[in-house]
Amino acid sequence: MLKYFRTIGLFLLFTFYFLLSHGQQKTYCNPVNIDYGYTPIPNFSEWGRHRATADPVIVLYKGDYYLFSTNQWGYWWSPDMLNWKFISKKFLRPWNEGYDELCAPGVGIIGDTMIVFGSTYTSKFTMWMSTNPKANDWKPLVDSFDIGGWDPSFFTDDDGKFYMYNGSSNKFPMYGIELNRKTLQPIGTRKEMYLLEPWRFGWQRFGEHMDNTFLDPFIEGSHMTKYKGKYYLQYGAPGTEFSGYADGLLVGNHPLGSFEAQSDPLSIKLGGYVRGAGHGTTFIDKYNQYWHVSTTVVSVKNTFERRIGIWPTGFDKEDQMFCNTTFGDYPHFIPAPGIDGSVYGKDGKSPYFTGWMLLNYNKPVQVSSTLGSYVPNNAVDELTKTYWSAKSGEKGEWIQTDLGNVSTVNAVQINYADQDVEATRLGKYNDQYHQYKLWSSVDGKKWSILVDKSQNKTDIPHEYVELPKPVQARYIRLENIHMPTGKFAISGLRVFGNGNGAKPEPVQGFIVLRTEKDKRSAFIKWRPVDNAFAYNIYYGTHPDKLYTSIMVHSNNEYWMKAMDAQKPYYYCIESVNENGTSERTKVIKVD
């Protein structure tokens, strides 16, 4: 009996420590904190080694989430969409054609089987299958898939019919075709699904400023979602390296069309720390709620330097599909019972949004050392593309952010940057890790340990820590213990909570001047609010469905270029500070 109670006691103690380390955190923050690999394609790394992945697919399979993405030499699984475990697997071509990794993978479920297929323009690419992917148990389903397809995606309809969509081009459309469910041979010929219309939809124009500067826009990254008998076909455009990278939306009554193009993208994120929300997939969580995972943009070390973001998604009462990227790079709750993701609040916020605000935007920073022009405030300017770097990666280098006054701190995100990564860094490294200590202080003199990860052995390039309970602090200091490679460099030290002060005043003088000769564009201006550091501009083609937003920092004007030339638009705006948001302005119509 004593042995029995000792066993139970040890079990409960283990459970307590497990929950303490794994179950306590109920929130996440984009970009997703996973162990991204280093540019495994040599000719994509001419500017230096860096982390990168894109084109994500998440599927819920047997109660767990599985994440596949480009060029990672494996995939991840998670029980909760927060803690991701990497599984090494090279989905090699048996013919060894010199490209040995999944690029823009397609993942589908046929019955109880998961299938995975990589992008290819030839028929010589194996389609893989598994009924136990958690154990890395895979075998070829089809040795040579008869029809190639770049950026493939799969869809199983309610009647059991199986479809593939593909396309990645600035000349050719996206295609769709039905496949034989047993043999996976094509049934009939492929059909054209959609070709971009940048002459009408401003957001489809190529370039960082949507001006079609030197290339025509690309369509890529298809994905199908079915809801209440309608088919919602998604596609990425106009270019993966731009802040305006987005997933457009087509709606039809059959898997192969015809489709009606929606005016605005399903997912787009033009402003904020994390930008871009293209080439992704929509999936359902354990609680029957919808989410969208997509590619986000860095594009500093290389054009194709990218990360992954996950956004709440749903359908409104009229079955219009939406993806909420408002405050999409602030802390959000992970899937949980009792949260209705189909609710798009009148204030524009998702029910998954915690309400924790950014506390240290452009506030004073102190550091142990600075390398050249990688200045300290680059770590708090809400730009992924800029970063501070210390002169070394040695233990003891530090950065300290001043919140301005004593504030309530709920969470901290540490976004590491790649500075002086070894030239040999290529592919996946499963044995590298970050170690650090995080300190807090009320007065800058007496310090308390906030987080101690000096013994950590995991790779956490976008570390996000939700505190067990909120603390009162004015200063937060990050001390380096160990870097996996390169110098100690931070692109975003982001502190979240509440500033213990007043919310900003509402915006006054908000005007939208639509361009007379090009209805895709408009000039937006408003009076600055003294106690605000940012603004959310909401817009859409229906006054009660302003499902898209843009966050603008430290400015009181914006050049809008993303509209449907053939539709009137509706706009409103709110101001943002470390204590919350103001009331939104009255919705205005722009013809």
TARAJO-V322370 format. One record per residue. RES is the residue in one letter. PSI is psi in whole degrees, -180 to 180 (* if undefined). OMEGA is omega in whole degrees, -180 to 180 (NA if undefined). D_CENTER is the distance of its C-alpha to the mean C-alpha in Angstrom with 1 decimal. Layout:
BEGIN
((RES	PSI	OMEGA	D_CENTER) (RES	PSI	OMEGA	D_CENTER))
END
This chain:
BEGIN
((M	-42	179	52.1) (L	-41	178	51.2) (K	-38	180	49.1) (Y	-47	-179	47.3) (F	-34	177	46.4) (R	-41	179	45.4) (T	-45	178	43.1) (I	-40	180	41.6) (G	-44	178	41.3) (L	-38	179	39.5) (F	-45	180	37.1) (L	-37	179	36.4) (L	-44	177	36.0) (F	-44	180	33.4) (T	-40	179	31.6) (F	-47	-179	31.6) (Y	-33	177	30.2) (F	-46	179	27.5) (L	-35	180	26.4) (L	-38	-176	26.7) (S	-25	-174	24.3) (H	-37	-171	22.0) (G	-9	-174	22.6) (Q	-39	-176	22.7) (Q	127	-178	19.1) (K	8	-178	17.8) (T	161	174	14.6) (Y	171	179	11.2) (C	130	177	9.1) (N	148	2	5.7) (P	155	-177	5.3) (V	134	-176	6.5) (N	84	176	10.1) (I	166	-176	11.6) (D	76	180	14.4) (Y	139	177	13.1) (G	174	-179	16.3) (Y	120	174	18.1) (T	85	-177	18.6) (P	-5	179	20.9) (I	110	-172	22.3) (P	-42	-176	24.9) (N	0	175	25.2) (F	4	-172	21.5) (S	37	-175	22.2) (E	-19	-179	25.0) (W	5	180	23.8) (G	159	-179	23.4) (R	144	-178	21.5) (H	161	177	17.8) (R	148	178	14.8) (A	141	163	12.7) (T	166	-176	11.0) (A	-176	171	9.5) (D	50	-172	10.4) (P	150	171	9.2) (V	128	172	11.6) (I	132	174	12.0) (V	145	172	15.5) (L	118	-174	17.6) (Y	118	179	20.8) (K	40	173	23.8) (G	1	178	22.0) (D	158	178	19.2) (Y	135	178	15.7) (Y	131	-176	15.4) (L	121	175	12.5) (F	146	177	13.6) (S	179	-172	12.2) (T	131	166	14.2) (N	52	-179	16.9) (Q	-2	179	16.5) (W	39	179	20.0) (G	-163	-177	19.0) (Y	171	-179	16.5) (W	156	169	15.4) (W	155	-177	16.6) (S	142	175	16.3) (P	-14	-169	18.7) (D	2	-177	16.5) (M	21	178	12.7) (L	-53	-179	13.2) (N	111	-175	15.5) (W	131	178	14.7) (K	128	-178	17.8) (F	139	175	17.9) (I	121	-179	20.7) (S	129	178	22.2) (K	120	173	23.2) (K	113	179	24.0) (F	72	-170	24.3) (L	149	166	27.1) (R	131	179	29.1) (P	-20	-178	32.6) (W	-3	175	34.0) (N	62	-177	32.2) (E	13	175	31.5) (G	0	179	29.9) (Y	99	-164	26.2) (D	29	-176	25.6) (E	154	177	21.9) (L	130	171	19.5) (C	127	-179	17.8) (A	65	-173	15.5) (P	151	169	16.9) (G	134	-180	18.1) (V	131	-180	18.4) (G	164	177	20.9) (I	122	174	23.1) (I	108	-176	26.8) (G	-119	180	28.8) (D	19	-174	28.2) (T	134	173	26.9) (M	134	177	23.5) (I	146	-178	23.6) (V	135	-178	21.6) (F	136	-180	22.3) (G	163	180	21.1) (S	138	177	21.4) (T	147	174	25.0) (Y	0	179	27.5) (T	177	178	30.3) (S	-3	-174	31.5) (K	68	176	31.6) (F	128	-177	28.5) (T	139	169	28.7) (M	127	-174	26.9) (W	154	179	26.3) (M	154	177	26.8) (S	144	169	26.6) (T	2	178	27.7) (N	64	-178	26.8) (P	-24	178	23.6) (K	-29	178	23.4) (A	8	-179	26.6) (N	39	-177	25.5) (D	101	-176	28.2) (W	152	172	27.8) (K	156	-180	30.4) (P	132	173	30.7) (L	-44	176	30.9) (V	123	-179	31.8) (D	-44	-179	33.0) (S	103	179	32.7) (F	125	-168	30.6) (D	-29	180	32.9) (I	124	177	30.5) (G	167	178	27.9) (G	123	176	24.6) (W	139	-174	21.7) (D	58	-178	18.2) (P	155	170	19.9) (S	155	-176	18.9) (F	152	-180	21.3) (F	127	174	22.4) (T	119	-179	25.2) (D	169	-179	27.0) (D	-27	180	29.0) (D	6	178	32.1) (G	-9	179	31.0) (K	146	-170	30.7) (F	133	-174	28.1) (Y	151	172	26.2) (M	140	174	24.3) (Y	148	178	22.4) (N	166	178	21.7) (G	132	175	21.8) (S	94	-172	20.4) (S	154	170	22.8) (N	14	176	23.8) (K	-35	-173	27.2) (F	158	-177	27.0) (P	179	169	25.4) (M	142	-176	23.2) (Y	158	174	25.5) (G	150	-180	26.1) (I	147	174	28.8) (E	142	178	30.2) (L	148	172	30.8) (N	125	-173	33.6) (R	-30	-177	32.1) (K	-45	-176	34.6) (T	-17	-176	35.0) (L	20	173	31.8) (Q	148	-179	34.0) (P	144	175	33.2) (I	111	-176	35.1) (G	-155	180	36.4) (T	156	-178	34.6) (R	152	-180	31.0) (K	149	174	30.5) (E	127	180	28.7) (M	-48	-175	25.9) (Y	144	172	24.8) (L	137	-175	25.2) (L	153	-180	23.4) (E	65	-177	25.4) (P	-20	176	24.4) (W	-23	180	27.9) (R	-48	-174	26.9) (F	109	-175	23.2) (G	-36	-176	22.4) (W	-15	180	18.6) (Q	-4	-179	19.5) (R	140	-178	21.4) (F	148	175	20.6) (G	156	179	20.0) (E	-29	-179	18.2) (H	19	177	20.7) (M	55	-177	20.9) (D	11	178	24.4) (N	51	-171	24.7) (T	-55	-172	26.1) (F	-5	177	26.8) (L	156	170	25.2) (D	155	-178	24.8) (P	154	-180	21.3) (F	142	168	19.8) (I	137	-175	19.0) (E	178	168	17.1) (G	60	-178	14.8) (S	156	173	16.7) (H	138	-179	16.2) (M	136	173	18.8) (T	135	176	18.8) (K	136	-180	22.2) (Y	120	178	23.1) (K	47	174	26.7) (G	-6	178	28.2) (K	156	-177	25.9) (Y	125	-176	23.6) (Y	99	-177	20.2) (L	122	-176	19.4) (Q	154	-179	16.0) (Y	147	178	15.7) (G	147	177	13.7) (A	161	-4	15.5) (P	-13	-179	16.9) (G	133	-171	15.7) (T	-16	-176	12.8) (E	4	-172	13.8) (F	153	178	13.8) (S	-28	-180	12.1) (G	10	177	13.2) (Y	127	-170	11.5) (A	166	172	11.2) (D	112	176	12.1) (G	175	-174	15.7) (L	132	174	17.8) (L	142	-179	21.3) (V	131	-180	23.5) (G	-179	-178	26.6) (N	7	179	29.2) (H	148	-178	29.2) (P	-26	-179	26.7) (L	21	173	28.2) (G	-178	12	28.6) (S	166	-175	29.7) (F	152	173	26.7) (E	125	180	26.3) (A	132	177	23.5) (Q	149	-173	21.8) (S	-46	-176	22.1) (D	156	180	18.5) (P	156	169	15.2) (L	-49	-178	13.6) (S	129	176	10.2) (I	144	178	10.3) (K	94	-173	9.5) (L	-24	-176	12.4) (G	171	178	13.0) (G	-176	-180	12.2) (Y	-47	176	11.1) (V	128	-179	7.5) (R	151	-177	8.3) (G	142	178	7.8) (A	57	-175	6.3) (G	173	-179	8.8) (H	74	-180	10.4) (G	-167	179	9.0) (T	156	176	11.1) (T	137	-179	12.2) (F	165	-180	13.8) (I	135	-180	16.2) (D	-175	-177	16.3) (K	-18	-175	19.7) (Y	20	175	20.7) (N	31	176	20.4) (Q	151	-175	17.5) (Y	145	175	14.8) (W	159	177	11.0) (H	127	176	8.6) (V	139	-175	6.0) (S	175	-178	5.2) (T	134	173	5.7) (T	163	-166	5.3) (V	135	165	8.9) (V	-63	172	11.4) (S	49	176	14.5) (V	-61	180	17.1) (K	-24	-179	18.8) (N	153	178	18.3) (T	-36	-174	17.2) (F	31	172	14.9) (E	113	-171	13.3) (R	166	179	9.5) (R	-170	-177	6.7) (I	140	175	3.9) (G	150	179	1.1) (I	132	-173	4.5) (W	142	174	6.9) (P	140	-175	10.7) (T	158	179	12.7) (G	-169	179	16.4) (F	135	180	19.7) (D	-173	-174	22.2) (K	-22	177	26.0) (E	14	178	26.6) (D	22	173	24.0) (Q	129	-179	21.7) (M	139	178	18.1) (F	159	174	15.5) (C	124	-173	11.8) (N	102	176	11.7) (T	7	175	9.3) (T	128	-173	12.3) (F	32	-175	11.9) (G	-13	175	8.2) (D	20	171	8.2) (Y	165	-178	11.4) (P	135	176	12.5) (H	154	176	12.3) (F	143	172	14.6) (I	167	179	13.8) (P	136	-179	15.7) (A	154	178	19.3) (P	147	175	22.5) (G	-4	178	23.6) (I	122	-179	20.4) (D	101	-177	20.6) (G	-11	179	17.2) (S	-6	179	19.3) (V	120	174	20.5) (Y	100	-171	19.3) (G	154	179	21.3) (K	-23	178	23.8) (D	3	178	22.2) (G	-2	-176	18.8) (K	146	176	17.1) (S	148	175	15.5) (P	-14	177	17.8) (Y	-14	-180	15.0) (F	129	-177	14.8) (T	-24	-173	17.1) (G	0	177	18.7) (W	128	-174	18.5) (M	161	176	18.6) (L	128	-171	18.0) (L	-13	-169	21.5) (N	30	179	21.9) (Y	121	176	20.7) (N	30	178	23.2) (K	168	-172	25.6) (P	143	-178	28.2) (V	140	171	27.2) (Q	148	-177	29.6) (V	165	178	29.2) (S	-33	179	31.4) (S	165	180	31.4) (T	132	177	29.7) (L	112	174	29.3) (G	-127	-176	30.5) (S	6	179	28.4) (Y	74	-166	25.3) (V	157	-174	26.4) (P	-43	-174	25.5) (N	-8	172	24.0) (N	-20	-179	21.2) (A	-9	-177	19.6) (V	22	-176	19.6) (D	6	178	19.1) (E	36	174	15.5) (L	117	179	15.0) (T	-32	-173	12.8) (K	-16	-180	15.4) (T	152	178	18.3) (Y	155	171	19.4) (W	144	174	22.5) (S	136	170	24.3) (A	169	180	27.4) (K	-14	-179	30.3) (S	175	173	29.8) (G	21	-174	27.7) (E	156	173	30.6) (K	136	178	30.8) (G	-18	172	31.5) (E	144	-175	29.4) (W	162	174	27.8) (I	139	-176	26.0) (Q	131	179	26.9) (T	137	-180	25.4) (D	121	-178	27.7) (L	-6	178	26.4) (G	-36	175	29.5) (N	169	-180	31.1) (V	124	-173	31.0) (S	164	175	27.8) (T	117	-177	26.4) (V	122	179	23.6) (N	-30	-174	21.4) (A	158	178	18.6) (V	137	175	17.7) (Q	133	-180	14.7) (I	109	-180	15.9) (N	107	180	13.9) (Y	147	176	16.3) (A	158	178	17.0) (D	110	177	18.9) (Q	119	-180	22.5) (D	43	173	25.4) (V	141	-177	23.8) (E	142	-179	26.7) (A	-21	-179	27.5) (T	-4	-176	27.8) (R	112	-176	24.3) (L	126	176	23.2) (G	-149	-172	21.2) (K	134	177	20.4) (Y	111	-175	22.0) (N	-1	-176	22.3) (D	13	-179	24.7) (Q	161	-174	23.1) (Y	159	171	22.2) (H	146	172	21.7) (Q	139	-177	24.3) (Y	169	168	24.6) (K	142	179	26.3) (L	126	-177	25.2) (W	155	175	28.1) (S	153	180	28.8) (S	147	175	31.8) (V	-34	-173	33.4) (D	0	-179	35.8) (G	5	-179	34.6) (K	-48	179	37.6) (K	123	-173	37.2) (W	145	176	34.0) (S	143	178	32.6) (I	128	-179	30.2) (L	-48	177	26.9) (V	132	178	25.1) (D	105	176	26.9) (K	40	178	25.0) (S	-13	178	27.9) (Q	8	-178	28.3) (N	143	179	24.7) (K	26	179	24.6) (T	158	-179	20.9) (D	116	-173	18.3) (I	69	-174	15.9) (P	-24	176	14.3) (H	59	-176	11.8) (E	133	176	14.4) (Y	125	-177	14.1) (V	119	171	17.5) (E	123	-176	18.6) (L	145	178	22.3) (P	-36	173	24.8) (K	151	-177	26.3) (P	150	176	25.9) (V	156	174	28.0) (Q	125	-177	29.8) (A	155	171	29.3) (R	-31	-177	29.5) (Y	139	175	28.6) (I	128	180	25.9) (R	131	176	26.6) (L	121	-179	24.6) (E	125	179	27.0) (N	135	172	26.2) (I	-46	-179	28.0) (H	134	173	26.6) (M	143	179	24.1) (P	-29	-179	23.4) (T	152	176	24.2) (G	-169	-179	24.9) (K	165	176	25.4) (F	105	-175	24.0) (A	139	-174	21.4) (I	123	176	18.8) (S	-20	179	16.3) (G	107	168	15.5) (L	104	-167	17.8) (R	121	-177	16.5) (V	131	-174	18.9) (F	145	177	18.4) (G	-129	179	21.2) (N	135	-176	24.0) (G	2	178	26.2) (N	34	179	29.3) (G	-161	-176	30.3) (A	145	174	30.4) (K	160	-178	27.7) (P	159	177	27.8) (E	154	176	30.3) (P	155	-180	29.4) (V	141	175	29.0) (Q	154	174	32.2) (G	34	-178	33.1) (F	121	180	29.9) (I	148	177	30.7) (V	116	-178	29.1) (L	102	-178	31.2) (R	136	-178	30.4) (T	130	-175	31.6) (E	-41	-175	34.9) (K	-11	-180	34.8) (D	94	-174	31.1) (K	-3	176	29.7) (R	-13	-170	26.1) (S	157	177	26.2) (A	152	174	27.2) (F	126	-176	27.9) (I	135	-178	26.7) (K	153	179	28.5) (W	164	176	29.4) (R	137	178	31.3) (P	146	176	29.6) (V	126	-171	29.5) (D	-40	-176	31.1) (N	35	177	29.2) (A	146	175	25.6) (F	-7	180	23.2) (A	171	-180	20.7) (Y	142	172	20.7) (N	119	174	18.6) (I	121	179	20.0) (Y	140	179	19.8) (Y	163	178	21.0) (G	178	-178	21.9) (T	7	175	24.9) (H	135	-174	26.2) (P	-24	-180	27.3) (D	8	-178	26.0) (K	60	178	22.7) (L	73	-170	20.8) (Y	-3	-178	17.4) (T	143	-179	15.7) (S	159	176	15.6) (I	129	176	15.4) (M	126	-180	15.7) (V	125	180	18.5) (H	140	169	19.7) (S	41	177	23.4) (N	160	178	24.6) (N	32	174	26.5) (E	157	-179	25.9) (Y	137	177	23.4) (W	106	-175	24.0) (M	128	-176	22.4) (K	21	-169	22.3) (A	16	-170	20.1) (M	161	170	22.8) (D	119	-175	24.7) (A	-19	-173	28.2) (Q	7	-177	30.0) (K	146	167	28.8) (P	156	-178	29.6) (Y	160	180	26.7) (Y	139	-174	26.4) (Y	151	164	25.0) (C	173	-175	24.9) (I	152	173	23.7) (E	154	176	23.4) (S	157	-172	23.7) (V	135	167	21.7) (N	-170	-174	22.9) (E	-3	-180	22.7) (N	-8	180	24.6) (G	-155	-179	22.7) (T	157	175	22.9) (S	176	168	26.0) (E	148	177	27.1) (R	150	178	25.8) (T	167	175	28.4) (K	139	-179	30.3) (V	132	178	28.6) (I	148	180	30.3) (K	139	179	30.8) (V	114	-179	30.6) (D	*	NA	32.6))
END
